[in-house]
Amino acid sequence: MLKSLKNIFKVKELRGKVFFTLFIIALYQLGSYIPVPGIDLAAVQKLQQQAHSGGVLGFLNLFSGGALTRFAVFGLGIMPYITSSIIIQLLGVVIPKLEQWKQQGPVGEKKITQTTRYLTIGLAIVQGTGLAFVFHGGAQGFLGAGSSIDLIPTFTIGRVALIVLTLTTGTAFVMWLAEIITQRGIGQGMSILIFANVVAGIPASGAAVQAQGGNIKFGLIILLALALLVAIVFVEQGQRRIPVQFAKRVVGRKMYGGQSTYIPLKVNQAGVIPIIFASSVLYFPVLLSNIIPSTGLRSFINSNLQPTSILYLVLYGLMIIAFTYFYTAITFDPRQQADIIRKQGGYIPGIRPGLPTERYLAGILNRITLPGSIFLAAVALLPALALSAWGVTQYPFAGTTLLIAVGVALETMRQIDSQLTMRNYEGFLK
């Protein structure tokens, strides 16, 4: 491992990309500590104490690296960008124009990226305005612990506009940082920033769990995390390889084709997206309870839709499984893949081209998606169940944290590996 790590710094271009990525991450972390103007800094300290108890605040704080509880310039983080990307992917199924853009190659991808940016800015304005009203009005369900904290005591139109403008500008800057990492750094920019946020919050979250549960429970949680870590690496690397054979064809005096390749279908084709989907859907009633003035509704939601309640965990697991199938069907279309194979003169051995190939790919995809979805649900729920059984409520998102961190780390290592291999160096993955 140390030899492979040394190889990275032997290549000048790769070394520059690594240092550039680290510089952008440091710049992002700096922005997550600069507070938004016009807020009560004393109330911010109280808000930070509520973050580890779960609820909507805990989930959003996970993806902002703690910037949300500090009400920093980068407080919204990259959640608007993630949400925008997911919405565009979903709309691509029902809007023909987006489907046409996908088929136009680089030109269409540029249009989709631009649309995603505009939607990100719109979502940032809406979320920033919502946060301003939520943190001024107390938002007990949002905080998760039943406390009322007013971060904006001087609540005027000008003050709110300044806060929303600052948060939206911070989101636009974060979006630019993610894109510049993708262009000039190592890995996918959005994933790298998510990884940085998640990893940055692990020490504080671990200390909070230890303080509430004690050393013995904390040690057992560490052992469970290590077991999940090994399982995540094993499943993330797992794939079903479907062989594809291409027929030989003569063009002029030369013969082309005849080679064989394969289609890699990952066991966890959807990644961490189903967990984000399920969490967002379950947190919508909590946000709704802060708007609808119903004491009974708010009491029911605060009692049954918190991350440590049984009803929440059951719904959470079922939604993860359902969204895994849903998102996998969007990202991999058996009909389109079968059509591409047929147009390129290929075929799956023993399977006729066209409709039989489509049915074959759909059947395999359904079979490997089932264990992948169950695995995602288990990773998300096992730490939460353990913490709930031991009465520890400080950090119910341990499984999600591990899944994001390991997934992004493996993908980044694959990119580094490919660049080292091109230069005749030995990589990490063997």
C-alpha positions as CSV (number, residue, x, y, z in Angstrom):
1,M,0.0,0.0,0.0
2,L,2.8,2.4,0.9
3,K,4.6,1.6,-2.3
4,S,1.4,2.2,-4.3
5,L,0.9,5.5,-2.5
6,K,4.4,6.5,-3.3
7,N,3.7,5.9,-7.0
8,I,1.1,8.6,-7.0
9,F,3.7,11.3,-6.2
10,K,6.1,10.1,-8.9
11,V,3.8,11.3,-11.7
12,K,3.9,15.1,-11.9
13,E,0.5,15.5,-13.5
14,L,-1.2,13.1,-11.0
15,R,0.6,14.7,-8.1
16,G,-0.7,18.1,-9.1
17,K,-4.2,16.8,-9.4
18,V,-4.1,15.4,-5.9
19,F,-2.7,18.6,-4.3
20,F,-5.3,20.7,-6.3
21,T,-8.1,18.5,-4.9
22,L,-6.8,18.8,-1.4
23,F,-6.6,22.6,-1.8
24,I,-10.3,22.8,-3.0
25,I,-11.4,20.6,0.0
26,A,-9.5,23.0,2.4
27,L,-11.1,26.0,0.8
28,Y,-14.5,24.3,1.1
29,Q,-13.9,23.5,4.8
30,L,-12.9,27.2,5.4
31,G,-16.2,28.4,4.0
32,S,-18.1,26.0,6.2
33,Y,-16.9,27.9,9.3
34,I,-17.6,31.5,8.1
35,P,-21.0,32.4,9.6
36,V,-23.8,34.1,7.7
37,P,-24.2,37.8,8.6
38,G,-27.2,38.8,10.8
39,I,-27.6,35.7,13.0
40,D,-27.3,35.2,16.8
41,L,-24.0,33.4,17.4
42,A,-24.9,32.4,20.9
43,A,-28.0,30.6,19.5
44,V,-25.8,28.8,17.0
45,Q,-23.9,27.1,19.8
46,K,-27.2,25.8,21.1
47,L,-28.2,24.6,17.7
48,Q,-25.0,22.6,17.3
49,Q,-25.9,20.6,20.5
50,Q,-29.1,19.5,18.8
51,A,-27.6,18.2,15.6
52,H,-26.5,14.8,16.9
53,S,-30.0,13.9,18.1
54,G,-31.2,13.1,14.5
55,G,-34.2,14.6,12.8
56,V,-34.1,16.6,9.6
57,L,-31.3,18.8,11.1
58,G,-29.1,15.8,11.7
59,F,-29.6,14.5,8.2
60,L,-28.9,17.8,6.4
61,N,-26.0,18.5,8.7
62,L,-24.5,15.1,7.7
63,F,-24.2,16.3,4.1
64,S,-23.0,19.8,5.0
65,G,-20.2,18.7,7.2
66,G,-21.6,20.6,10.2
67,A,-21.9,23.8,8.2
68,L,-25.6,23.9,8.6
69,T,-25.5,23.9,12.4
70,R,-22.9,26.7,12.3
71,F,-25.2,28.5,9.8
72,A,-22.2,29.1,7.7
73,V,-21.9,30.6,4.2
74,F,-21.8,27.0,2.8
75,G,-24.6,26.0,5.2
76,L,-26.7,24.4,2.4
77,G,-23.7,22.5,1.2
78,I,-24.3,20.5,-2.0
79,M,-27.7,19.2,-1.0
80,P,-29.5,21.5,-3.6
81,Y,-27.1,20.2,-6.3
82,I,-27.8,16.6,-5.3
83,T,-31.5,17.2,-5.2
84,S,-31.4,19.0,-8.6
85,S,-29.4,16.2,-10.2
86,I,-31.8,13.6,-8.9
87,I,-34.8,15.6,-10.1
88,I,-33.3,16.0,-13.6
89,Q,-32.7,12.2,-13.8
90,L,-36.2,11.4,-12.8
91,L,-37.7,14.0,-15.2
92,G,-35.6,12.4,-18.0
93,V,-38.0,9.5,-17.9
94,V,-41.2,11.5,-18.4
95,I,-40.0,14.6,-20.4
96,P,-39.1,13.8,-24.0
97,K,-36.9,16.8,-24.4
98,L,-34.5,15.7,-21.7
99,E,-34.5,12.2,-23.2
100,Q,-33.5,13.8,-26.6
101,W,-30.7,15.7,-24.8
102,K,-29.3,12.5,-23.3
103,Q,-29.0,11.0,-26.8
104,Q,-27.2,14.0,-28.3
105,G,-23.9,13.2,-26.7
106,P,-21.7,16.0,-25.3
107,V,-23.9,18.7,-26.6
108,G,-27.0,17.3,-24.8
109,E,-24.9,16.7,-21.7
110,K,-24.0,20.4,-21.7
111,K,-27.6,21.4,-21.9
112,I,-28.6,19.0,-19.0
113,T,-25.7,20.3,-16.9
114,Q,-26.8,23.9,-17.5
115,T,-30.4,23.1,-16.6
116,T,-29.2,21.3,-13.4
117,R,-27.3,24.5,-12.4
118,Y,-30.4,26.7,-12.9
119,L,-32.5,24.3,-10.9
120,T,-29.9,24.2,-8.1
121,I,-30.0,28.0,-7.7
122,G,-33.8,27.9,-7.6
123,L,-33.8,25.1,-4.9
124,A,-31.1,27.0,-2.9
125,I,-33.3,30.1,-2.8
126,V,-36.3,28.0,-1.7
127,Q,-34.3,26.1,0.9
128,G,-32.5,29.2,2.2
129,T,-35.8,31.0,2.7
130,G,-37.3,28.0,4.4
131,L,-34.3,27.7,6.8
132,A,-34.6,31.4,7.7
133,F,-38.3,30.9,8.7
134,V,-37.6,27.6,10.4
135,F,-34.8,28.7,12.5
136,H,-36.6,31.9,13.5
137,G,-39.8,30.1,14.4
138,G,-38.2,27.5,16.6
139,A,-39.2,24.4,14.5
140,Q,-39.3,21.8,17.2
141,G,-39.8,18.9,14.9
142,F,-37.0,20.1,12.6
143,L,-34.6,20.2,15.5
144,G,-35.6,16.7,16.7
145,A,-35.1,17.3,20.4
146,G,-38.2,19.5,21.1
147,S,-36.2,22.7,21.6
148,S,-37.0,26.1,20.2
149,I,-34.0,28.1,19.0
150,D,-34.2,31.5,17.4
151,L,-31.1,32.2,15.3
152,I,-32.6,35.4,13.7
153,P,-34.0,37.6,16.5
154,T,-34.1,40.6,14.2
155,F,-36.4,39.2,11.6
156,T,-36.9,41.8,8.9
157,I,-37.3,41.5,5.1
158,G,-33.8,43.0,4.5
159,R,-32.2,40.6,7.0
160,V,-33.9,37.6,5.6
161,A,-33.0,38.6,2.0
162,L,-29.3,39.0,3.0
163,I,-29.3,35.6,4.6
164,V,-30.9,33.9,1.6
165,L,-28.6,35.7,-0.8
166,T,-25.6,34.6,1.2
167,L,-26.7,30.9,1.4
168,T,-27.6,30.9,-2.3
169,T,-24.2,32.4,-3.3
170,G,-22.5,29.9,-1.1
171,T,-24.3,27.0,-2.9
172,A,-23.3,28.4,-6.3
173,F,-19.7,28.6,-5.2
174,V,-19.8,25.1,-3.9
175,M,-21.3,23.9,-7.2
176,W,-18.4,25.6,-9.0
177,L,-15.9,23.9,-6.6
178,A,-17.4,20.5,-7.4
179,E,-17.2,21.0,-11.1
180,I,-13.6,22.3,-11.0
181,I,-12.5,19.2,-9.0
182,T,-14.1,17.0,-11.7
183,Q,-12.2,19.0,-14.5
184,R,-8.8,19.5,-12.9
185,G,-8.6,17.3,-9.8
186,I,-9.1,13.6,-8.8
187,G,-12.5,11.9,-8.8
188,Q,-16.0,13.2,-9.2
189,G,-16.2,16.7,-7.6
190,M,-19.6,16.3,-6.0
191,S,-18.7,12.9,-4.5
192,I,-15.4,14.2,-3.2
193,L,-17.1,17.1,-1.4
194,I,-19.7,14.7,0.1
195,F,-16.9,12.5,1.2
196,A,-15.1,15.4,2.8
197,N,-18.2,16.5,4.7
198,V,-19.0,13.0,5.9
199,V,-15.5,12.2,7.1
200,A,-15.1,15.6,8.8
201,G,-18.1,14.8,11.1
202,I,-17.0,11.3,12.1
203,P,-14.7,12.3,15.1
204,A,-17.3,14.6,16.7
205,S,-20.1,12.1,16.1
206,G,-18.0,9.3,17.6
207,A,-17.2,11.4,20.7
208,A,-20.9,12.1,21.1
209,V,-21.8,8.4,20.9
210,Q,-19.1,7.5,23.5
211,A,-20.2,10.3,25.8
212,Q,-23.8,9.1,25.8
213,G,-23.4,5.3,25.6
214,G,-20.1,4.7,27.4
215,N,-16.9,2.9,26.4
216,I,-18.4,-0.7,26.1
217,K,-21.2,0.3,23.8
218,F,-18.9,2.5,21.9
219,G,-16.5,-0.4,21.4
220,L,-19.3,-2.6,20.1
221,I,-20.4,0.1,17.7
222,I,-16.8,0.3,16.4
223,L,-16.7,-3.5,15.8
224,L,-20.1,-3.3,14.0
225,A,-18.7,-0.5,11.9
226,L,-15.7,-2.5,10.9
227,A,-17.8,-5.5,10.0
228,L,-20.0,-3.2,7.9
229,L,-16.9,-1.7,6.3
230,V,-15.7,-5.1,5.1
231,A,-19.2,-6.0,3.8
232,I,-19.6,-2.7,2.0
233,V,-16.2,-3.1,0.2
234,F,-17.2,-6.7,-0.7
235,V,-20.6,-5.7,-2.1
236,E,-19.4,-2.5,-3.8
237,Q,-16.8,-4.5,-5.7
238,G,-19.3,-7.3,-6.6
239,Q,-20.7,-7.3,-10.1
240,R,-22.3,-9.7,-12.6
241,R,-20.4,-9.8,-15.9
242,I,-22.6,-10.6,-18.9
243,P,-20.5,-11.8,-21.8
244,V,-21.1,-10.1,-25.2
245,Q,-19.6,-11.4,-28.5
246,F,-19.2,-9.3,-31.6
247,A,-19.4,-10.8,-35.0
248,K,-16.6,-10.4,-37.5
249,R,-17.2,-8.0,-40.4
250,V,-15.1,-7.1,-43.5
251,V,-14.6,-3.5,-44.4
252,G,-12.6,-3.1,-47.6
253,R,-9.6,-5.4,-47.2
254,K,-9.6,-5.5,-43.4
255,M,-11.5,-7.6,-41.0
256,Y,-13.0,-6.0,-37.9
257,G,-14.7,-7.3,-34.8
258,G,-14.8,-10.8,-33.5
259,Q,-13.7,-9.7,-30.0
260,S,-15.6,-10.5,-26.8
261,T,-16.3,-8.2,-23.9
262,Y,-18.8,-8.1,-21.0
263,I,-21.4,-5.8,-19.5
264,P,-20.7,-5.2,-15.8
265,L,-23.8,-5.1,-13.7
266,K,-23.0,-4.0,-10.1
267,V,-24.8,-5.6,-7.2
268,N,-25.3,-2.1,-5.8
269,Q,-26.2,-0.4,-9.0
270,A,-28.0,2.5,-7.3
271,G,-25.3,3.5,-4.8
272,V,-26.4,5.7,-1.9
273,I,-29.2,7.4,-3.8
274,P,-32.1,5.2,-2.5
275,I,-31.0,6.1,1.1
276,I,-31.2,9.8,0.2
277,F,-34.6,9.3,-1.4
278,A,-36.0,7.4,1.5
279,S,-34.7,9.9,4.1
280,S,-36.1,12.9,2.1
281,V,-39.5,11.3,1.9
282,L,-39.7,10.5,5.6
283,Y,-38.5,13.9,6.6
284,F,-41.2,15.7,4.5
285,P,-43.9,15.0,7.2
286,V,-41.6,16.5,9.8
287,L,-41.1,19.6,7.8
288,L,-44.9,19.7,7.1
289,S,-45.6,19.5,10.9
290,N,-43.8,22.8,11.3
291,I,-46.2,24.5,8.9
292,I,-49.6,22.9,9.8
293,P,-50.7,24.2,13.2
294,S,-52.0,20.8,14.4
295,T,-50.8,19.7,17.9
296,G,-52.0,16.1,17.3
297,L,-50.2,15.8,14.0
298,R,-47.0,17.3,15.5
299,S,-47.1,15.0,18.5
300,F,-47.6,11.9,16.3
301,I,-44.8,12.8,14.0
302,N,-42.4,13.7,16.9
303,S,-43.2,10.4,18.6
304,N,-43.2,8.0,15.6
305,L,-41.1,9.5,12.8
306,Q,-37.8,10.1,14.6
307,P,-34.8,8.1,13.4
308,T,-34.9,5.9,16.5
309,S,-38.6,4.9,16.4
310,I,-39.7,1.4,15.2
311,L,-42.2,2.8,12.7
312,Y,-39.6,5.0,11.2
313,L,-37.0,2.2,10.9
314,V,-39.6,-0.2,9.2
315,L,-40.7,2.5,6.7
316,Y,-37.1,3.4,6.1
317,G,-36.1,-0.1,5.2
318,L,-39.0,-0.7,2.9
319,M,-38.5,2.6,1.1
320,I,-34.8,1.9,0.6
321,I,-35.7,-1.4,-1.1
322,A,-38.4,0.2,-3.3
323,F,-36.3,3.2,-4.3
324,T,-33.4,0.9,-5.2
325,Y,-35.5,-0.9,-7.8
326,F,-36.9,2.4,-9.0
327,Y,-33.5,4.1,-9.4
328,T,-31.9,1.1,-11.0
329,A,-34.6,0.9,-13.6
330,I,-33.9,4.6,-14.4
331,T,-30.1,4.3,-14.7
332,F,-30.0,1.0,-16.6
333,D,-32.5,0.5,-19.4
334,P,-32.5,-3.2,-20.7
335,R,-34.3,-2.2,-23.9
336,Q,-31.8,0.5,-24.7
337,Q,-28.8,-1.7,-23.9
338,A,-30.2,-4.6,-26.0
339,D,-30.7,-2.1,-28.9
340,I,-27.1,-0.8,-28.6
341,I,-25.7,-4.4,-28.7
342,R,-27.8,-5.2,-31.7
343,K,-26.7,-2.1,-33.6
344,Q,-23.1,-2.8,-32.9
345,G,-23.4,-6.3,-34.3
346,G,-23.0,-8.1,-31.0
347,Y,-25.0,-10.7,-29.1
348,I,-25.0,-12.5,-25.8
349,P,-24.0,-16.2,-26.3
350,G,-27.1,-18.4,-26.3
351,I,-29.5,-15.4,-26.4
352,R,-31.1,-14.1,-29.6
353,P,-30.7,-10.3,-30.3
354,G,-33.6,-8.0,-29.8
355,L,-36.4,-8.8,-27.4
356,P,-34.9,-12.0,-25.9
357,T,-31.8,-10.0,-25.0
358,E,-33.9,-7.3,-23.4
359,R,-35.8,-9.9,-21.3
360,Y,-32.5,-11.7,-20.3
361,L,-30.9,-8.4,-19.1
362,A,-34.1,-7.4,-17.3
363,G,-34.2,-10.8,-15.5
364,I,-30.6,-10.6,-14.4
365,L,-31.0,-7.0,-13.3
366,N,-34.0,-7.9,-11.1
367,R,-32.2,-10.8,-9.5
368,I,-29.1,-8.9,-8.5
369,T,-31.0,-5.8,-7.4
370,L,-32.8,-7.7,-4.7
371,P,-29.7,-8.6,-2.6
372,G,-28.3,-5.1,-3.4
373,S,-31.4,-3.4,-2.0
374,I,-31.6,-5.7,1.1
375,F,-27.9,-4.9,1.7
376,L,-28.5,-1.2,1.4
377,A,-31.4,-1.4,3.9
378,A,-29.2,-3.5,6.3
379,V,-26.3,-1.1,6.2
380,A,-28.6,1.9,6.9
381,L,-30.6,0.1,9.6
382,L,-28.2,-2.1,11.6
383,P,-26.3,0.8,13.3
384,A,-29.6,2.6,13.9
385,L,-31.1,-0.5,15.5
386,A,-28.1,-1.0,17.7
387,L,-28.1,2.6,18.8
388,S,-31.8,2.5,19.4
389,A,-31.7,-0.7,21.4
390,W,-28.9,0.8,23.6
391,G,-30.7,4.1,24.1
392,V,-28.1,6.1,22.1
393,T,-29.7,8.8,20.1
394,Q,-26.7,10.9,19.3
395,Y,-25.8,9.7,15.8
396,P,-28.4,7.6,13.9
397,F,-26.8,8.0,10.5
398,A,-23.7,5.8,11.0
399,G,-24.6,3.3,8.2
400,T,-25.2,6.0,5.7
401,T,-21.9,7.7,6.6
402,L,-20.0,4.4,6.0
403,L,-21.7,3.7,2.7
404,I,-20.9,7.2,1.3
405,A,-17.3,7.2,2.6
406,V,-16.4,3.7,1.3
407,G,-18.2,4.2,-2.1
408,V,-16.5,7.5,-2.9
409,A,-13.1,6.2,-1.7
410,L,-13.3,3.1,-3.9
411,E,-14.4,5.1,-7.0
412,T,-11.6,7.6,-6.5
413,M,-9.1,4.8,-6.0
414,R,-10.2,3.2,-9.3
415,Q,-9.6,6.5,-11.1
416,I,-6.1,6.8,-9.6
417,D,-5.5,3.2,-10.5
418,S,-6.4,3.7,-14.1
419,Q,-4.0,6.7,-14.4
420,L,-1.2,4.8,-12.7
421,T,-1.7,1.8,-15.0
422,M,-1.5,4.1,-18.1
423,R,1.9,5.1,-16.9
424,N,3.1,1.6,-16.1
425,Y,2.9,2.0,-12.4
426,E,1.3,-0.5,-9.9
427,G,-2.0,0.7,-8.5
428,F,-3.9,0.2,-5.3
429,L,-6.4,-2.3,-6.6
430,K,-5.0,-5.7,-7.8
